[in-house]
């Protein structure tokens, strides 16, 4: 099937009207039933889903493991101390894009200058004070990761985090998807 190129305005309209496929049970099934009829004309290699999740690490052994039948809850006072966030992106055809690891630290600081150059260059590693997805990090994702893997007009599904659904984000994503 021949795919036509969309204008930035058309991409912006698509992005605003694209439902998230997140949801479980009946809610998730309802979202899928609304989504696929609308976008079934798209080749599955043109539909991307991106989501971020927090990863906690380097916890004390007695905090991270639990005996069978006992609580495995993490002590909340340590919850943000050793954290990174990871953005995972997958195409509807199953292809996985490289990861974006949001590292907790000072942007432009020593860690970013000295340590990050030694990391695997396949992935992208922005530094953010809390290891959270913010507009600056989202822009890094779009420019340094997503743009390098989009070959034609595409659909990008994301959650409703402010930096994903802002006017600036719509414009930038539309430009990246149609570049």
Secondary structure, 3 states (H helix, E strand, C coil): CCCCCCCHHHHHHHHHCCCCCCCCHHHHHHHHHHHHHHHCCCCHHHEEEEEEEEEECCCCHHHHCCCCCCCCCCCHHHCCCCEEEEEEEEECCCCECCCEEEEECCCCCHHHHHHHHHCCCCCECCEECCCCCCHHHHHHHHHHHHHHCCCCCCEEECCCCHHHHCHHHHHHHHHHHHC
